[in-house]
Amino acid sequence: MENQRVQSLEIFNINDPQQNRKRNRFLSLQQINAREQFPGYDQTIVGLPATVNVELQVEELGKWVNEPKLSNTRVGQDVKRILSLFDLFSKKSFAEGYSQDGWRSSRKYIKERKFLRDEIARLTMRNDDFYFVAQRVLLPYIAERQDFLEDMIYDENVYAEYGMYLPNSMET
C-alpha cells in the first residue's frame, strides 16, 4: 500500500482538488483489492475476525438518514433510497409470515434482490461517491446465499439465526 501511495503522488496532482479526490478513490480501490487479495490485511490484529458485521453497518447507515448534514448529501440521498427499499421488503416479508430479514434469504424474493442490485448500480453510475458504500455495505447485505430459507431443515442453527420464522413446516 505504501508503494501505491507513493505511486499515486506521481500520477495525481494533489494540489488540484479534483485530482486529489481521484487519488483518494484510487487509494480506496487499492485497499479494497488488498483486503480481498490478502486476508487479514487492514485489521488491527491479523487473523481476528472483524467485529463489525454488515448488519451493524446497515444499522449505522440508518442513523445517517436522521442526520441532516449526512442525509442532505448526494450519497445520503442514495442511501436513504436504498434503505427505504430495504424497509419496504422487510415489511412485505414480515406480512407474509417470514422474519423481517426473511426477504434477504428467501428464494421468493430473488427478483426483489435483483431489483435492489440494479438500483444500486444505477445510483452508482449517477454518483460515483456512492460506490464505496454500495460495495462495502449494501451489496454484501443483499448477497445471494447458497442456502435458501425454504431449503433449510429446522435445527438448532436455523433456530438461532431465524427463530420461529420458518416459512413452511418441514415434513420429515
C-alpha positions, 0 to 999 in steps of 0.5 A, spaced: 500 500 500 505 504 501 508 503 494 501 505 491 501 511 495 507 513 493 505 511 486 499 515 486 503 522 488 506 521 481 500 520 477 495 525 481 496 532 482 494 533 489 494 540 489 488 540 484 482 538 488 479 534 483 485 530 482 486 529 489 479 526 490 481 521 484 487 519 488 483 518 494 478 513 490 484 510 487 487 509 494 480 506 496 480 501 490 487 499 492 485 497 499 479 494 497 483 489 492 488 488 498 483 486 503 480 481 498 487 479 495 490 478 502 486 476 508 487 479 514 490 485 511 487 492 514 485 489 521 488 491 527 490 484 529 491 479 523 487 473 523 481 476 528 475 476 525 472 483 524 467 485 529 463 489 525 458 485 521 454 488 515 448 488 519 451 493 524 453 497 518 446 497 515 444 499 522 449 505 522 447 507 515 440 508 518 442 513 523 445 517 517 438 518 514 436 522 521 442 526 520 441 532 516 448 534 514 449 526 512 442 525 509 442 532 505 448 529 501 448 526 494 450 519 497 445 520 503 440 521 498 442 514 495 442 511 501 436 513 504 433 510 497 436 504 498 434 503 505 427 505 504 427 499 499 430 495 504 424 497 509 419 496 504 421 488 503 422 487 510 415 489 511 412 485 505 416 479 508 414 480 515 406 480 512 407 474 509 409 470 515 417 470 514 422 474 519 423 481 517 430 479 514 426 473 511 426 477 504 434 477 504 434 469 504 428 467 501 428 464 494 421 468 493 424 474 493 430 473 488 427 478 483 426 483 489 434 482 490 435 483 483 431 489 483 435 492 489 442 490 485 440 494 479 438 500 483 444 500 486 448 500 480 444 505 477 445 510 483 452 508 482 453 510 475 449 517 477 454 518 483 460 515 483 461 517 491 456 512 492 460 506 490 464 505 496 458 504 500 454 500 495 460 495 495 462 495 502 455 495 505 449 494 501 451 489 496 454 484 501 447 485 505 443 483 499 448 477 497 445 471 494 446 465 499 447 458 497 442 456 502 435 458 501 430 459 507 425 454 504 431 449 503 433 449 510 431 443 515 429 446 522 435 445 527 438 448 532 442 453 527 436 455 523 433 456 530 438 461 532 439 465 526 431 465 524 427 463 530 420 461 529 420 464 522 420 458 518 416 459 512 413 452 511 413 446 516 418 441 514 415 434 513 420 429 515 
